[in-house]
Amino acid sequence: MICVPARGHDYFAIQVVDDVSGRGVPMVELKTVNDVRYYTDSAGIVAFDEPGLMDQTVFFHVSSHGYEFPKNGFGYRGTRLKVQPGGTVTLKIKRLNIAERLYRITGAGIYRDSILAGRPVPIAQPVLNAQVLGSDSVVNAVYNGKLFWFWGDTNRPSYPLGNFDVPGAVSRLPSDGGLDPEVGVDLQYFADQDGFAKPMAKLPGDGPTWINGLITLRDDGNKGRERMFAAYVKIKPPLTVYQRGLAEFDDASNRFEKRMSFAIDAPLFPFGHPFVHEDDGVDYVYFADPFPIVRVPATADALMDLSQYQAYTCLTQGSRVDAFEVERSAGEPVFGWKPDTIPFTPQLQNRLVKAGHLDSDQGLFRLVDEQNRPVTMHRGSVAWNVSRDRWVMIGVQHAGTSMLGEVWYAESEHLTGPWINARKVVSHRQYSFYNPKQHPVFAKDDGRVIFFEGTYTATFSGNDDPTPRYDYNQIMYKLDLSDPRLGLADGKH
C-alpha cells in the first residue's frame, strides 16, 4: 500500500485571527472531542486532514495563552465546523494580552500549515532553516550594516544533543531591504558542512558556551572599524558558571575568538543586553538585565579592563556580597557610579531592606502593579523611547501567575530609576517566556510601537506538556504604547 500525501486543496484550512487587528494568531490550540490537538502556525493556519473526520461536523475547543474564544450555550470555548476537503473557515479570537503575538522566529514548521494549505508565506525558509528545531535565549546587535543574531543551546532533528556553543545568523535591516518586523525575520544562518547551524563560539574549556552582553563598538571613537564583542561563560553541571570572559567576533572565520578571561569572583563584568548612552559628555556601555546598573566607557580597551567598570549603588566602594556597608549622607543613602563594587540588584535591595539597612522607599526598584502589589523582575532589557521621552523596560516577572511567564512593561524618566509602576502585557499559563529582548532597531513611529521576543519553553514552568513545534523557541510580540489599557494617555505611568 502506498501512502500519498494530501494536496493543498485537500486540506481544510482553519485560520484563527485577532478579532480587532484581523491578523492570524500563532499558537492557538484547536482540540477535538477525542483530544487530538492542532496548533496554528505563524499565519494562524491549521491545515486539517484527519482521516475519518473529513466531510463531518467536528467540534474544536479553541484556546491560547493570552487569548479567549467565546463560550457557547454549554460553556465550551469552541465551535462546530463542517470539515470539507479544500474548504476554508476563519475564526475570530479575542486578545486579552495587551501585546500582540506576531510569529515564531526560530524552529521548524514556522509556516508548516500555510505551506500545506497552499498559502503564501513571507520568509525564505518557512519549514526548516539550518536544521534548527529549537533555540534558547537570543542576543543581537547591528554590525557592519546587518543584524547579527546569536542563541543559546540549539536542538536539531538528527539527535537529542545539538549545538551547545552558540549558533548564529544574520538578517537585513528593515531599512535595507529586510522584512517589516510586523511580518517576520528572514534569518540566514551560519551553517556547517552538514547544513546544521554551526558553533560560533566554541571557546576553550569543557561544557557549553553561552554568550550575552553583545555590543558593537568602534576603534578611535566613532571613526575606526567596527568591532563586535560578547561576554561569555563556560558551564558545568548543574548549570554552574566556572569561567567567564570576553570574546570578539572574527570576520575572517565568522566566529567568536576568546580575548580574555575574568576572575570568577570579579564584582563587575559585562552581561545582559547592553546599549551605548552618553552621560556628562562621555559615551558609556550600559549593561541591563533588566535594570541598567553597570557601565563602562564605550571603548574596546575599557571593555576589556574590569577596573573601569562602575556599578550604580548606595554601597560604599569596595563592597562585596559578604562585606558591605550603605554609604550615607545626612542619614540618606548615597547612590552613585562606583568602581570595584558589587552591583545593586533587586535581590540585594530586598536583602538590605529585610536586614534594616535600607527603607523600602529608598530603593531603586519599586515596581508595583495597578493594585500596588510588588512586581519582581527576573530578566529583560531597556531602551530609550523617543515617543514616550522615557526609558522603557520589557521584563519577565519572577514567580508571577506563571514562574517565568509574565511579561511586564515599565518606564522611568531616568536610566537609573527609580522604576515604580509596571503593567502586565503578556501572560502565559504555566509556561515560561524568559529572557525577553526588546528590539529598538525595529521600533516604529518614534517608538510608539515596539517589538520584543522571548524564549517560550516548558522549562522551569512545572508544565510537563510542551507545545509541539513552539516549545523552546523564540516568539515575537508587538506592543502599541498608545493602547489605552497601558494607562499612558496622561503622559504618566
Buried (B, 14 or more C-beta within 10 A) or exposed (E): EEEEEEEBEBBBBBBBBBBEEEBBBBBBBBBBEEEEBBBBBBBBBBBBBEEEBBEEEBEBBBBBBBBBBBEEEEEBBBBEBEBEBEBEBEBBBEBEBBBBBBBBBBBBBBBBBBBBBBBEBBBEBBBBBBBBBBBBBBBBBBBEEBBBBBBBBBBBEEEEEBBBBBBBBBBBBBEEEBBEBBBBBBBBBBBBEEEBBBBBBBBEBEBBBBBBBBBBBBEEEEEEEBBBBBBBBBBEEEEEEEBBBBBBBEEEEEBBEBBEBBEEEEBBBBBBBBBEBEEEEEBBBBBBBBBBBBBBBBBBEBBBEBEBBBBBBBBBBBBEEEEBEBBEEEEEBBBEBBBBBBBBBBEBBBBBBEEEBBEEEBBBBBBEBEEEEEBBBBBBBBBBBEBBEBBBBBBBBBEBEBBBBBBBBBBBEEBBBBBBBBBBBBBBEBBBBBBBBBBBBBBBEEBBBBBBBBBBBBBEBEBEEBBEBBBBBBBBBBBBBEBEEBEBEEEEB
